[in-house]
Amino acid sequence: MTLDVSTEGPQRMLGKDGKTEFVIREATYRDLNDVIAINRKVLPENYPNWFFVEHLEQFPKAFIVAEVGGRVVGYVMSRVEYGWSNVNKGKAVRRGHIVSVGVLPEARRLGIATAMMLRAMKAMKIYYGASEVYLEVRVSNTPAISLYEKLGYKIVGRIPRYYSDGEDAFLMACPL
Ligand SMILES: CC(C)(COP(=O)(O)OP(=O)(O)OC[C@H]1O[C@@H](n2cnc3c(N)ncnc32)[C@H](O)[C@@H]1OP(=O)(O)O)[C@@H](O)C(=O)NCCC(=O)NCCS
């Protein structure tokens, strides 16, 4: 998957249905209530409000939202950390971390998550110096795993009982 995407300003795009227009842009503080509502609706992993605020404060270029008709329908929240590479074992690197991604059910399969992820990944690379990116995903979450594989992520590990209900996570990573 090429990272040949813009990280400047709002980007207007056409969904894969050929008719739905959506806009990809950096999140602002005004979007956080919508982002938090989407997180609570589509994922069991919910965070306190300050957690979203902190990511927006620290990594605003890699906190991306999508709008359809002026309504926020999806988000990607990211961070960049210094740590051991998941791509080149034994090397310490700046690595991006996709913390949370969600799209409302009515706006799915249009390419919105793909577009938000690509922009967040590019921003992690060019603004925050990340050379790779990783994430955790439930081993049962076939749609998300398929999305990440299409973006170039590979399964590099499995974390037993990572989630509070006891489910394992796959660790997936991708060079930037
Ligand atoms: C996973 C999620 C973010 C995908 O959002 P989306 O905007 O629909 O994704 P895209 O349209 O960009 O889809 C890209 C690819 O992902 C895969 N995919 C997405 N939804 C899928 C589904 N329901 N079943 C199988 N594959 C799916 C497909 O490979 C798809 O490509 P295709 O449509 O050409 O077949 C969305 O389903 C969601 O919010 N799910 C709940 C929250 C969640 O699981 N987040 C990830 C936690 S790690």
The ligand as an SDF file (V2000), in Angstrom:
LIG
                    3D

 48 50  0  0  0  0  0  0  0  0999 V2000
  -12.9270   -2.3150   10.9490 C   0  0  0  0  0  0  0  0  0  0  0  0
  -13.5810   -1.0000   10.4870 C   0  0  0  0  0  0  0  0  0  0  0  0
  -12.8320    0.1690   11.1110 C   0  0  0  0  0  0  0  0  0  0  0  0
  -13.4880   -0.9340    8.9450 C   0  0  0  0  0  0  0  0  0  0  0  0
  -14.0030    0.3280    8.5270 O   0  0  0  0  0  0  0  0  0  0  0  0
  -14.4500    0.5840    7.0040 P   0  0  0  0  0  0  0  0  0  0  0  0
  -14.4640    2.0580    6.7820 O   0  0  0  0  0  0  0  0  0  0  0  0
  -15.6940   -0.1670    6.7230 O   0  0  0  0  0  0  0  0  0  0  0  0
  -13.2310   -0.0730    6.2030 O   0  0  0  0  0  0  0  0  0  0  0  0
  -12.9130    0.0750    4.6290 P   0  0  0  0  0  0  0  0  0  0  0  0
  -14.1610    0.4030    3.8670 O   0  0  0  0  0  0  0  0  0  0  0  0
  -11.7520    0.9630    4.4560 O   0  0  0  0  0  0  0  0  0  0  0  0
  -12.5360   -1.4400    4.2790 O   0  0  0  0  0  0  0  0  0  0  0  0
  -11.2500   -1.8190    3.8380 C   0  0  0  0  0  0  0  0  0  0  0  0
  -11.1550   -3.3290    3.8220 C   0  0  0  0  0  0  0  0  0  0  0  0
  -11.3310   -3.8620    5.1480 O   0  0  0  0  0  0  0  0  0  0  0  0
  -11.9610   -5.1420    5.0660 C   0  0  0  0  0  0  0  0  0  0  0  0
  -13.2650   -5.1160    5.6840 N   0  0  0  0  0  0  0  0  0  0  0  0
  -13.9180   -4.0420    6.1990 C   0  0  0  0  0  0  0  0  0  0  0  0
  -15.1080   -4.4310    6.7040 N   0  0  0  0  0  0  0  0  0  0  0  0
  -15.2050   -5.7640    6.5220 C   0  0  0  0  0  0  0  0  0  0  0  0
  -16.1860   -6.7340    6.8300 C   0  0  0  0  0  0  0  0  0  0  0  0
  -17.3330   -6.3990    7.4730 N   0  0  0  0  0  0  0  0  0  0  0  0
  -15.9420   -8.0290    6.5280 N   0  0  0  0  0  0  0  0  0  0  0  0
  -14.8020   -8.3920    5.9050 C   0  0  0  0  0  0  0  0  0  0  0  0
  -13.8220   -7.4950    5.5590 N   0  0  0  0  0  0  0  0  0  0  0  0
  -14.0250   -6.2030    5.8670 C   0  0  0  0  0  0  0  0  0  0  0  0
  -12.1250   -5.4360    3.5930 C   0  0  0  0  0  0  0  0  0  0  0  0
  -10.9520   -6.0840    3.1660 O   0  0  0  0  0  0  0  0  0  0  0  0
  -12.2320   -4.0320    3.0280 C   0  0  0  0  0  0  0  0  0  0  0  0
  -11.9410   -3.9540    1.6690 O   0  0  0  0  0  0  0  0  0  0  0  0
  -13.1690   -4.2220    0.6100 P   0  0  0  0  0  0  0  0  0  0  0  0
  -14.3420   -3.4120    1.0700 O   0  0  0  0  0  0  0  0  0  0  0  0
  -12.5800   -3.7580   -0.6860 O   0  0  0  0  0  0  0  0  0  0  0  0
  -13.4490   -5.7060    0.6600 O   0  0  0  0  0  0  0  0  0  0  0  0
  -15.0910   -0.9560   10.8850 C   0  0  0  0  0  0  0  0  0  0  0  0
  -15.7080   -2.1680   10.4720 O   0  0  0  0  0  0  0  0  0  0  0  0
  -15.3300   -0.7600   12.3790 C   0  0  0  0  0  0  0  0  0  0  0  0
  -15.4140    0.3610   12.8620 O   0  0  0  0  0  0  0  0  0  0  0  0
  -15.4710   -1.8710   13.1170 N   0  0  0  0  0  0  0  0  0  0  0  0
  -15.7260   -1.8070   14.5650 C   0  0  0  0  0  0  0  0  0  0  0  0
  -14.5450   -1.2480   15.3110 C   0  0  0  0  0  0  0  0  0  0  0  0
  -13.3020   -2.0740   15.1180 C   0  0  0  0  0  0  0  0  0  0  0  0
  -13.3260   -3.3030   15.0210 O   0  0  0  0  0  0  0  0  0  0  0  0
  -12.1540   -1.3810   15.0700 N   0  0  0  0  0  0  0  0  0  0  0  0
  -10.8520   -2.0150   14.9340 C   0  0  0  0  0  0  0  0  0  0  0  0
  -10.3780   -2.4360   16.2700 C   0  0  0  0  0  0  0  0  0  0  0  0
   -8.6990   -3.0330   16.2150 S   0  0  0  0  0  0  0  0  0  0  0  0
  1  2  1  0
  2  3  1  0
  2  4  1  0
  2 36  1  0
  4  5  1  0
  5  6  1  0
  6  7  2  0
  6  8  1  0
  6  9  1  0
  9 10  1  0
 10 11  2  0
 10 12  1  0
 10 13  1  0
 13 14  1  0
 14 15  1  0
 15 16  1  0
 15 30  1  0
 16 17  1  0
 17 18  1  0
 17 28  1  0
 18 19  1  0
 18 27  1  0
 19 20  2  0
 20 21  1  0
 21 22  1  0
 21 27  2  0
 22 23  1  0
 22 24  2  0
 24 25  1  0
 25 26  2  0
 26 27  1  0
 28 29  1  0
 28 30  1  0
 30 31  1  0
 31 32  1  0
 32 33  2  0
 32 34  1  0
 32 35  1  0
 36 37  1  0
 36 38  1  0
 38 39  2  0
 38 40  1  0
 40 41  1  0
 41 42  1  0
 42 43  1  0
 43 44  2  0
 43 45  1  0
 45 46  1  0
 46 47  1  0
 47 48  1  0
M  END
$$$$
